Amino acid sequence: MAIRWGNYYPTPFYDELIRVRNKPRNAAQDLCDYLKQLSDSEISEFKTASTTAIQVMGITFTVYTEEEGSIDRAWPFDIIPRIIPRKEWEQVEEGLKQRVKALNMFINDLYNEQQVVKDNIIPESILEHSKNFLPECRGITPPHGIWAHICGSDLVRDENGTIYVLEDNLRVPSGVSYMLENRHVMKRVFPDMFEKYNILPIDDYPSQLYDMLSDMSPRKVEQPEIVVLTPGIFNSAYFEHAYLAQQMGAELVVGSDLVVDEDDIVYMRTVEGLSRVDVVYRRIDDAFLDPEAFKEDSMLGVPGLLRAWKAGNVGLVNAPGAGVADDKVVYAFVPDLIRYYLNEEPLIPNVPTYKCINKDERDYVIDNIEKMVVKPANESGGYGMLIGPHATKAEREKFVRLIRRDPRNYVAQPMLLLSTAPTLIDTKVEPRHLDLRPFILSGKHTSVTMGGLTRVAMRKGSTVVNSSQGGGSKDTWIVDTEEN
């Protein structure tokens, strides 16, 4: 038999499925028993079935290389799911709602009274040097005070099983389509397991997204016109843009498909003429969104779109400027923001974070850089960071220079022993590190996906989970089972 749990050693890491050697966690017992019975040929058949399903369903992502440019690749997927008991997930869900509520209050405050700065909760210097603070948005309060309607907060678990928020993604968070498609693939590969387990559903996300977008319509019509604004087919997340538009029955458009008239009304060009647009779910970065207001040479955006939004004639999701809270330096202050705005203690802690703008913390980071993960304030996708324990001396020295040159641009965190999960490598299971990105929708109401996108570092010993850098993914099961 290919899978022998007695030979699986996750120690010293917390493992999502295996409690100690040869002893699955309660929620994973049935799954582990089932997998143990499979032969090499059956495992190969299941892996082939998942690969075929991914190809047939056209699930791809785009990577960029200097040698070959943009390349579409099949979505990397592991057929062993991650399992989280519902009772534990409900606590995570409340923590995420708390966090997003405070973040939206913070963003609205920054673009209006800036009381958080006046009260010295956040230093004014952070705001002054924020790349994502848009002065053009000053004085605006969107409907319901929501700026980040869709948030993807990355969660990790340490060696003790404690869950932390690693970072927040509030600009144009991606990955939810892969979460949905992972489930479709698993239902094709393991239909029997969905009859045996009480796995909570996730396929209502497109309807929840549609309802939230409808709530943002300035016109109170029964079926507002919603469009998904994409940069185009060469964008790395284009599959997701097309997928979500199709699932919601919304139009997928590029910037040239939209026009703003002299009355600040947004219209979509159609074969029948101009059709008014009520809500734009934009998947374009702020800088390229409107050449009138931001990057003048942008060919991706819509001239006048910001005017229309400020006039209250169109809903923009996420709102321009929401990325000010996407800053990893701001992330370090989120526990303080929760206390400040909500008068509550954070339900999910941050990973301990050193702010290089503070001299004492900066000196500590530099003196201990071989133990640190150093991150730039506004990069994403795992780019531009240093993993101290795995870096060369030259790489560490380079980052010391970068930190000293621009301390505002860097934070550092101790290297966590991230949790692992059994992952199929050929026909055998080995522990691989992972994280989890749930998605939080905020409109009239706030909802959290039942689980999220589990991303896996497929390389042995690696903690970099991004698909663009060799990572894979798993289906995430929230199950109604007691955990020990």
Secondary structure as UniProt FT lines:
FT   HELIX           5..7
FT   TURN            11..12
FT   STRAND          18..20
FT   TURN            21..22
FT   STRAND          23..24
FT   HELIX           26..28
FT   HELIX           29..36
FT   HELIX           40..57
FT   STRAND          60..65
FT   TURN            66..68
FT   STRAND          69..74
FT   STRAND          77..85
FT   HELIX           86..110
FT   TURN            111..113
FT   HELIX           115..118
FT   TURN            119..120
FT   HELIX           124..128
FT   TURN            131..132
FT   HELIX           135..137
FT   TURN            138..139
FT   HELIX           143..145
FT   STRAND          150..157
FT   TURN            159..160
FT   STRAND          163..169
FT   HELIX           176..189
FT   HELIX           191..196
FT   TURN            203..204
FT   HELIX           205..215
FT   STRAND          226..229
FT   TURN            233..234
FT   TURN            236..237
FT   HELIX           238..248
FT   STRAND          251..253
FT   HELIX           255..257
FT   STRAND          258..260
FT   TURN            262..263
FT   STRAND          266..270
FT   TURN            271..272
FT   STRAND          273..276
FT   STRAND          279..282
FT   HELIX           286..289
FT   TURN            291..293
FT   TURN            296..297
FT   TURN            303..304
FT   HELIX           305..310
FT   TURN            311..312
FT   STRAND          315..317
FT   TURN            320..321
FT   HELIX           322..325
FT   HELIX           328..331
FT   TURN            332..333
FT   HELIX           334..342
FT   STRAND          354..355
FT   TURN            356..357
FT   HELIX           359..367
FT   HELIX           369..371
FT   STRAND          372..376
FT   TURN            381..384
FT   STRAND          386..387
FT   HELIX           388..390
FT   HELIX           393..405
FT   HELIX           407..409
FT   STRAND          410..414
FT   STRAND          420..425
FT   TURN            426..427
FT   STRAND          428..437
FT   STRAND          439..442
FT   STRAND          446..448
FT   STRAND          453..457
FT   TURN            460..461
FT   HELIX           467..469
FT   STRAND          471..479
//
